[in-house]
Amino acid sequence: MSVTQLPTDQVPALFTPFSVGALQLPNRVVMAPMTRNRAGAGNVPTPMMTTYYRQRASAGLIVTEGTQVSPVGIGYPNTPGIHTDEQVAGWQHVTREVHAGGGRILLQLWHVGRISHPSMQPNGGLPVAPSAIKPDGQVYTAQGLQPFVTPRALDTQELPQIIAQFAEGARRAKVAGFDGVEIHGANGYLVDQFLRDGSNHRSDRYGGSISNRVRFLREVSQAVVGVWGEGRVGVRLSTISSFNSMHDSDPVGTFSAAARALDDLGLAYLHIVEPALGSAGYDSSAPRALPAIRAAFHGPLMVNDGYDARTAEAAILSGETDLVSFAAQFLANPDLVKRFRAGAPLNAPDSSTFYGGDERGYTDYPVYGAALGGVAA
């Protein structure tokens, strides 16, 4: 367990209200999107997932786990989708309960691109990507770990269909009762694959120059904003993460250009994954893109990766960011906002239960102040 005590002479900035586009947040503590692999048959959200999100409704904002916009976008077993009526109905239970608990919740729109396997693709087809470049390592499938395969490079003529799938996912998210959506442009999945020159070797208008590589991100974002309107759509980007075999020769140039390309779309926020200064994942020799992004994007900014209550407070007070999202800390502490306010000990996350399984390590973490052995209601 850990304890983080914030100053008590005034209300910490972390707990002050903030407007994110069309949403009024009671605090700046955001629940980050986290894959948990607990969807049911047909990639439909389950009652267990409804409980999980309802428990965390005190967050200023919840962003759901990545949710596939099409069957081709699936890359992991038991992850939810938003491309069938049954999936929409499953998510309706989630949004209803989160709203009943006083919360606000966005759906994260996801397409994994090359981070998949034929066993998860329609008719056993190849995963798709900007370029036919095989990721390193293995992918987890229903049959266990399998080597990644070389994906099929998308034709230019196919891209409007992929963009339309994001827009349709956004439309279905509205039917499901969400307060908005976040586009997953991070962590080596399809949108990120188009952005970075390590995974995008195209020679058409979606590859080569930075202005070409940001085109797919902008067009997806335009399409989704076209469904929801301004102030209801966020975008998540990861600047230096090497996860899923990702790299870029100029991350500061690439991601500041991405931020500029998004600046006039009326986004609710831009969500940046970059290790906090001094955190375990921070590398002082790695380029830091966040200041350039802050200068290029004039809407609300959210940061993620390695923050605790104290470093989050400092980042907000310095003007580096407006909001901070927390992943494993929210996973293990459904009442994270309350614990941060009280300077209370945090439950330690059980990494063995992160992906898949039952209620253990999912909905059974104890809340602060409950009787010993008590769990979140």
Residue, then its C-alpha position, 0 to 999 in steps of 0.5 A: m500500500s502507498v499513501t500520498q498526502l496533498p496540501t491541506d491549506q486549500v482545495p487541491a487543484l486535482f479536486t476542483p471542477f473542470s469543463v471538458g468540452a460539453l462536460q462538467l467534471p467535478n474533479r480532474v481525476v480520470m479513470a484511464p482506459m484499461t483492457r480487462n478481457r471480461a466481455g462475454a460471448g459475441n464480445v458483449p459487455t457483461p453484468m460484471m463489467t456493469t458492476y466494475y464501472r459503477q463502482r468507479a463512478s466517482a471519477g471525474l470522468i471514466v474512459t472505457e477499455g478499448t472497444q472494437v469498431s468492427p470485427v476486423g479490429i479485434g485483437y484480443p479475446n473477450t474484449p468488448g465491441i460496439h459494432t452489433d446491437e447486442q453489444v450496444a444493449g450490453w453497454q446500455h446497462v453500463t452507462r445507465e448504472v454509471h449515470a445513476g452513480g453520478g458519473r460521466i463515461l466515454l467509450q474508447l473507439w478501437h481498431v487494433g490493426r496489425i496487433s491481431h491474428p488470423s484466428m480472430q479475424p473474419n474468415g481467418g483473414l490477415p490483420v490489416a495495417p498501413s504497411a505489411i510490417k510484422p510486429d515482433g513477439q507474440v499475440y495472445t489468442a483463444q488457443g494461447l500465445q501465437p507468433f504475430v503474422t505479417p499483416r495485409a497493407l490496406d489499399t488507399q480505397e479501403l480507408p474510407q470504409i475504416i473511417a466509416q467504421f469509427a463513425e458508426g461505432a461513434r453513432r452506436a456509442k450514442v445509442a448506448g448512452f455514453d456521454g461521448v467517445e475517445i479515439h484510441g490513437a495510442n499504444g501501437y494500434l491502427v491509428d498509431q500505426f499510421l502516425r509513426d514512420g516505423s510502422n507506416h512505409r506507405s507511398d500514397r497520401y497517407g504515408g511518407s511526410i508527417s503531414n501525410r501520416v497524420r491524415f488518417l488520424r485527422e479524417v477519423s477524428q473529423a468523422v467522429v466529431g461529425v457524429w457527436g459534435e464538438g466537445r464530446v470527442g477525445v483523442r488518445l496518443s502515445t508519444i514514445s511508447s515502444f509497446n507493440s513494436m512501435h518507434d518513430s524517428d522524430p516523435v516530437g515532430t510527429f506528435s506536435a504535428a498530430a496535435r496541430a492537425l486536431d486543434d481546430l476540430g473542437l475536441a473535448y481533450l487530447h489525452i497524452v501517454e508520456p511518462a511523468l517526470g521522475s516516474a519509474g518509466y521516465d527516461s531523461s534521454a528520451p525526447r519529451a513531446l508533451p511541451a510541444i503538444r501543449a503549445a500546438f493544441h489549445g484545448p484541454l490536455m490530459v496526461n497519463d503514465g506514472y502519476d500519483a496524486r502529488t505529481a498529478e497535482a504538480a502537473i496541473l498547477s504548473g500548467e503542463t496539463d488540465l487533467v490526469s488519468f490513472a490506470a492501475q491505481f483506479l483498477a485496484n481502488p474503485d474509490l480512488v478519488k476519496r482515497f486521494r482526498a483523504g491521503a489514505p493508503l491505496n490497495a496494491p493491484d494484483s497483476s495476475t488478475f489484470y486480464g481475464g477471469d472472474e470477479r477476483g481482482y476486478t470487482d472485489y477490491p475493498v473501499y476505504g473506510a469499509a469494515l475489514g474484508g469489505v469490498a466495493a458496493 
